[in-house]
């Protein structure tokens, strides 16, 4: 019975991320605004024969779906937060949503290239006077959406800036920023075509917008993919862990180290050490505790009397605690 009580004392929560309720609510609002504007732009682009306007409308349609995925990711991460099947919490559901959204961005770019090239080689008349106001309205809606999402997107930490971003929110933010950029390009093309009769500007701006969207999609795929694949061994916290062990009064060498992200700016760590000294895992865990971003640390101690330790005997003699190896 005493062992059961002791085990209960060592248990801890695996919910490392508290979620982002404001971002979830604002993203839902953005989905509604985007869907409404999408319908208006597609219908008007078709009626007024504007490729820039039509491309922007279809562009927004994919964004509406992707933004909807972002909302679902928040909801599922919250719903399954206490589900024991998720060994390190549900935060990566949000990352998966961001990754999927970035794939939608790639699809948007391909569509824009195709439609713009078609219109470039097979031009048709454009109703500029009717298309321009719709494009301006689309830009206004996009700017409102970007404003709704900007606070969470710019959340950062002084020392580990990009590691503290909400990547699901960032994907939503990139979608509305991409919409705003293509709206600006569409307006420029329509005004240029109306004033100078340069109808070719319309598809050219569509191609330019596609390139811009592709660049943003690539960056988002890279960042979310790195988290999903646990490619975090170049994170600053890894060097900090090595420094803590190297500077410890108790001589020890790292023989295995695994670090991965489990929340925004939060990491789990499995550390295997080899040392000739009688020392408990708790000793090193406490030293690593100075780094708040380490929220789940497992330390394994391997004794070796034949270790080639450069440092002399430790200045302190911590009490062994075999039970702390769990």
DAWO-V341330 format. One record per backbone hydrogen bond with DSSP energy under -1.0 kcal/mol. NH is the residue of the N-H (numbers start at 1). CO is the residue of the C=O. Records with the same first field share a line. If there is no record, write none. Layout:
NH=CO ; CO
This chain:
5=1
6=2
7=3
8=4
9=5
10=6
16=14
24=20
25=21
26=22
27=23
28=24
29=25
30=26
31=27
32=28
33=29
34=30
35=31
36=32
37=33
38=34
39=35
40=36
41=37
42=38
43=39
44=40
45=41
46=42
47=43
48=44
50=45
54=50
55=51
56=52
57=53
58=54
59=55
60=56
61=57
62=58
63=59
64=60
65=61
66=62
67=63
68=64
69=65
70=66
71=67
72=68
73=69
74=70
75=71
76=72
77=73
78=74
79=75
80=76
81=78
83=80
86=83
87=85
89=86
93=90
94=91
95=91
96=92
97=93
98=94
99=95
100=96
101=97
102=98
103=99
104=100
105=101
106=102
107=103
108=104
109=105
110=106
111=107
112=108
113=109
114=110
115=111
116=112
117=113
118=114
119=115
120=116
121=117
122=118
127=48
128=126
131=127
132=128
135=131
136=132
137=133
138=134
139=135
140=136
141=137
142=138
143=139
144=140
145=141
146=142
147=143
148=144
149=145
150=146
153=149
154=150
155=152
164=161
167=165
170=166
171=167
172=168
173=169
174=170
175=171
176=172
177=173
178=174
179=175
180=176
181=177
182=178
183=179
184=180
185=181
186=182
187=183
188=184
189=185
190=186
191=187
192=188
193=189
194=190
195=191
196=192
197=193
199=197
201=198
202=199
204=200
205=201
206=202
207=203
208=204
209=205
210=206
211=207
212=208
213=209
214=210
215=211
216=212
217=213
218=214
219=215
220=216
221=217
222=218
223=219
224=220
225=221
226=222
227=223
228=224
229=225
230=227
231=226
232=230
235=232
238=235
240=236
241=237
242=238
243=239
244=240
245=241
246=242
247=243
253=274
255=272
256=272
258=270
260=268
262=266
263=266
265=163
266=263
267=293
268=260
269=296
270=258
271=298
272=256
273=300
274=253
275=302
285=281
286=282
287=283
288=284
291=288
294=291
295=267
296=267
298=269
300=271
302=273
304=275
309=307
324=321
325=322
326=323
